[in-house]
Amino acid sequence: MSSKQETIDYLIGKLDALPGVYARKFFGEYGIYYRDKVVAMVCDDQLFVKPIAAGKSFLGDPEYAPPYPGAKDHFLIPEDEWEDSERLCELIRLIEPEIKPPVKRMKSK
């Protein structure tokens, strides 16, 4: 099952205080990017945030789950917590510095 565009639009709307936040579709689901780094994924209309130490401190005792079979556990942010846009934005702001930037791939000739 894949995520609905309405879910992505809602979450991006909640994160609009973060300049340049966007979503990109991949593998039938979505990645949420901030400063061109993948900070979260939306799979089966559920929000999974990268499990970074600063995020764990901020969330306290977060729930963990893999976004898809075979993936490492991420923070699973329950839907009833999506309404608090300030909290979501702060979580993303805190974890972003600890995420490595994507590797630029050389174009083949």
Residue pairs with C-beta under 8 A, 6 or more apart in sequence:
1 44
2 28
2 29
2 44
3 29
3 30
3 42
3 43
3 44
3 45
4 45
7 42
7 45
8 23
8 30
8 42
10 82
11 23
11 32
11 42
11 47
11 82
11 88
12 21
12 22
12 23
12 32
14 82
14 83
14 85
14 88
14 89
15 21
15 32
15 34
15 85
15 88
15 89
15 92
16 85
17 85
17 86
17 89
18 34
18 89
18 92
18 93
20 34
20 35
20 36
21 32
21 33
21 34
21 92
22 32
22 33
23 30
23 31
23 32
23 33
23 42
24 30
24 31
24 33
27 68
29 41
29 42
29 43
29 44
29 67
29 68
30 41
30 42
30 43
31 38
31 40
31 41
32 38
32 39
32 40
32 41
32 42
33 39
34 92
34 96
35 96
36 101
36 102
37 96
37 99
37 100
37 101
37 102
38 50
38 99
38 102
39 49
39 50
39 92
39 95
39 96
39 99
40 47
40 48
40 49
40 50
40 74
40 92
41 47
41 48
41 67
41 74
42 48
43 67
43 68
46 65
46 67
46 76
46 79
47 76
47 77
47 79
47 82
48 65
48 66
48 67
48 74
48 75
48 76
48 77
49 55
49 74
49 75
49 77
49 91
49 92
49 95
50 74
50 75
50 95
50 99
51 62
51 64
51 72
51 73
51 74
51 75
52 94
52 95
52 98
52 99
53 98
54 94
54 95
54 97
54 98
55 62
55 75
55 91
55 94
55 95
56 62
56 75
58 90
58 91
58 94
59 75
59 91
62 75
62 76
62 77
63 75
63 76
63 78
64 73
64 74
64 75
64 76
65 73
65 74
65 76
66 72
66 73
66 74
67 74
77 88
77 91
81 87
81 88
82 88
